[in-house]
């Protein structure tokens, strides 16, 4: 009976752990509804004579299905594989177990803020360096696009949902896969495994921002493609390192901080 009770408690904690992470990510998905999609479609370059469709509430709700499904898979992957490779989400774990969540989050705050400032500053600096190599049409259109992206959406979707997708789900799975394929005789993955997982997930994070560039510029110049991948990948390395060394919430804090810094830079005309 004791064994059954222990197993039941383990399962219930794991389910609670999954739900905490999924709900946190789903709040980010819901924040997409704050975007004025009709205004967004209005700034997109379309061929002359093309009728721009009106995006109804039903279509906006339908647009949430795909990211929700991907989020579900990513959170599940992290829950299954993170404990095996030593990656963690201390705050969510403490909340699921009913432990002191402040003690869990406290060690992650300062590294996350520092990482966020470094990552945000790096993106702004790269944008300034790259500006002379980008077509003159890029900055105004990107600026228009940025103004249509609510800060709440950037912080919640970028800071929480994207970290669950790219770090918790993808990076964790890559680390587990590399460990099982190349180091299956070792009790735990080595630094090389995590470095590889961070690198690949960071590049995918950078490439994952290309659809926005393609939406704004159907035939984007190579310089724009390179900027999108490089700038976002640089931050991906920072977030991946924080996730590895401090925990998932540290990467989330960094992502949120970076968005706040870039938003501030945009306000003062130092960024798009």
C-alpha positions in Angstrom: 0.0 0.0 0.0 2.9 2.4 0.8 4.4 1.7 -2.6 1.1 2.5 -4.3 0.7 5.7 -2.3 4.3 6.8 -3.2 3.7 6.1 -6.8 0.4 7.9 -6.8 2.0 11.0 -5.2 4.8 10.9 -7.8 2.3 10.8 -10.7 0.2 13.6 -9.2 3.3 15.8 -8.7 4.4 15.1 -12.3 0.9 16.0 -13.6 0.8 19.1 -11.5 4.3 20.0 -12.8 3.2 19.5 -16.4 0.0 21.6 -15.9 1.9 24.5 -14.2 4.3 24.7 -17.2 1.6 24.2 -19.8 -0.7 26.8 -18.3 2.1 29.3 -18.0 2.9 28.8 -21.7 -0.7 28.9 -22.7 -1.1 32.3 -21.1 1.6 33.4 -23.5 -0.3 31.8 -26.4 -3.5 33.7 -25.4 -1.5 37.0 -25.4 -1.4 36.6 -29.2 -5.1 37.7 -29.1 -3.9 41.2 -28.0 -2.3 41.7 -31.4 -4.4 43.7 -33.9 -4.0 41.2 -36.7 -6.0 43.4 -39.2 -3.6 46.3 -38.6 -0.7 43.9 -39.0 -2.0 42.5 -42.3 -2.5 46.1 -43.4 1.2 46.9 -43.3 2.2 43.7 -45.2 3.3 44.1 -48.8 0.7 42.5 -51.0 0.4 42.5 -54.9 -1.7 45.2 -56.4 -5.3 44.3 -56.7 -5.1 41.6 -54.0 -8.0 41.7 -51.6 -6.8 41.8 -47.9 -9.1 39.5 -45.9 -10.7 40.7 -42.6 -9.5 38.6 -39.7 -12.5 37.7 -37.6 -12.4 36.7 -33.9 -13.0 33.1 -35.0 -9.9 33.2 -37.2 -7.9 34.7 -34.4 -9.0 31.9 -32.1 -8.2 29.3 -34.8 -4.7 30.7 -35.0 -4.1 29.6 -31.4 -4.5 25.9 -32.2 -1.1 25.3 -33.8 1.0 27.0 -31.1 -1.0 25.3 -28.4 -0.4 21.8 -29.8 3.3 22.5 -30.2 3.4 23.9 -26.7 1.8 20.7 -25.4 4.4 18.5 -27.1 7.3 20.7 -25.9 6.2 20.8 -22.3 5.6 17.0 -22.3 9.1 16.4 -23.8 10.7 18.5 -21.1 8.8 16.8 -18.3 9.9 13.4 -19.7 13.5 14.1 -20.5 14.7 17.0 -18.4 15.2 14.9 -15.2 17.2 12.3 -17.1 19.8 14.9 -18.3 19.8 17.1 -15.2 17.9 20.1 -16.5 15.3 21.7 -14.3 12.5 24.1 -13.8 13.1 24.9 -10.0 10.1 27.2 -9.6 7.6 24.9 -11.3 9.0 21.9 -9.4 8.6 23.7 -6.1 5.1 24.8 -6.9 4.1 21.3 -7.9 5.5 19.8 -4.7 4.1 22.6 -2.5 7.6 23.7 -1.5 9.0 27.2 -0.9 8.9 28.6 -4.4 10.6 31.9 -3.4 13.7 29.8 -2.4 13.5 28.1 -5.8 13.3 31.3 -7.8 15.7 33.5 -5.8 19.0 32.1 -7.2 17.7 32.5 -10.7 16.7 36.2 -10.6 20.0 38.0 -10.8 21.6 35.7 -13.4 18.5 36.0 -15.5 18.4 39.8 -15.3 22.2 40.0 -16.1 21.7 37.6 -19.0 18.8 39.5 -20.3 20.7 42.8 -20.3 23.6 41.2 -22.1 21.4 39.5 -24.6 19.2 42.6 -25.2 22.2 44.8 -25.5 23.9 42.4 -27.9 20.8 42.4 -30.2 20.6 46.2 -30.2 24.3 46.5 -30.9 24.2 43.9 -33.7 21.2 45.8 -35.2 23.3 49.1 -35.1 26.3 47.4 -36.7 24.1 45.6 -39.3 22.1 48.7 -40.2 24.3 50.0 -43.1 24.1 46.6 -44.8 20.3 46.4 -44.7 18.0 48.0 -47.4 16.6 51.4 -46.4 13.1 49.9 -46.4 13.8 47.5 -43.6 13.9 49.8 -40.6 10.6 51.7 -41.2 8.6 48.5 -41.9 10.1 46.6 -38.9 9.4 49.6 -36.8 5.8 49.6 -37.9 5.6 45.9 -37.1 7.2 46.3 -33.7 4.6 49.0 -32.7 1.8 46.5 -33.4 3.3 43.9 -31.0 2.1 44.7 -27.5 4.7 44.6 -24.8 2.6 42.1 -22.9 2.7 39.7 -25.8 6.5 40.1 -26.2 7.1 39.4 -22.5 4.6 36.5 -22.1 4.9 34.8 -25.4 8.6 35.5 -25.9 9.6 35.2 -22.3 7.6 32.2 -21.3 6.1 30.4 -24.3 9.2 30.5 -26.5 11.4 29.4 -23.6 9.2 26.4 -23.1 9.3 25.6 -26.8 13.0 26.2 -27.5 14.8 25.5 -24.2 12.5 23.3 -22.2 11.3 21.2 -25.1 13.8 21.3 -27.9 17.1 21.8 -26.1 16.2 19.2 -23.5 15.3 16.7 -26.1 18.5 17.4 -28.1 20.6 16.9 -25.0 18.8 13.7 -24.1 19.1 12.4 -27.7 22.9 13.2 -28.0 23.5 11.6 -24.6 21.6 8.4 -25.5 23.3 8.1 -28.9 26.9 9.2 -28.2 27.3 8.8 -24.5 24.9 6.1 -23.4 27.6 4.4 -21.2 27.9 7.6 -19.2 25.7 8.2 -16.2 25.1 11.8 -17.2 25.7 14.0 -20.3 29.0 15.8 -20.5 29.5 19.5 -21.3 30.0 18.7 -25.0 26.4 17.3 -25.1 24.9 20.5 -23.6 27.1 22.7 -25.7 25.8 20.9 -28.8 22.2 21.1 -27.6 22.6 24.8 -26.8 24.1 25.6 -30.2 21.6 23.7 -32.3 18.6 25.0 -30.4 20.0 28.6 -30.6 20.3 28.3 -34.3 16.8 26.9 -34.7 15.6 29.8 -32.4 17.2 32.2 -34.8 15.9 30.5 -37.9 12.5 30.3 -36.3 12.2 34.1 -36.5 12.6 34.1 -40.3 8.9 33.6 -41.1 8.3 37.1 -39.7 11.0 38.5 -42.0 9.5 36.6 -44.9 6.1 38.0 -44.1 7.4 41.5 -44.1 9.8 41.0 -47.0 8.7 38.3 -49.4 12.1 38.4 -51.1 14.4 39.3 -48.2 18.0 40.2 -48.9 20.7 37.9 -47.5 21.8 40.6 -45.1 18.4 40.6 -43.5 18.3 36.8 -43.2 21.8 36.8 -41.7 20.8 39.5 -39.2 17.7 37.7 -38.0 19.5 34.4 -37.5 22.7 35.9 -35.9 20.9 38.4 -33.5 18.4 35.8 -32.2 21.0 33.0 -32.0 23.2 35.1 -29.9 20.5 35.5 -27.3 19.6 31.8 -27.7 23.2 30.9 -26.5 22.7 33.1 -23.4 19.3 31.7 -22.6 20.5 28.1 -23.2 23.4 28.6 -20.9 21.2 30.0 -18.2 18.7 27.1 -18.5 21.6 24.6 -18.2 23.3 26.2 -15.3 20.5 27.9 -13.3 17.2 26.6 -14.5 14.4 27.3 -16.9 13.0 30.3 -15.0 16.4 32.1 -15.3 16.2 31.8 -19.1 12.6 33.1 -18.9 13.7 36.1 -16.8 16.5 36.8 -19.3 14.1 36.7 -22.2 11.7 39.0 -20.6 14.4 41.4 -19.6 15.8 41.4 -23.1 12.4 42.3 -24.5 12.0 45.2 -22.0 15.5 46.5 -22.9 14.7 46.3 -26.7 11.4 48.0 -26.1 13.1 50.8 -24.2 15.8 51.1 -26.9 13.0 51.4 -29.6 11.3 54.1 -27.6 14.5 56.2 -27.7 15.1 55.4 -31.4 18.1 53.1 -30.8 16.4 50.0 -32.1 13.7 49.1 -34.6 
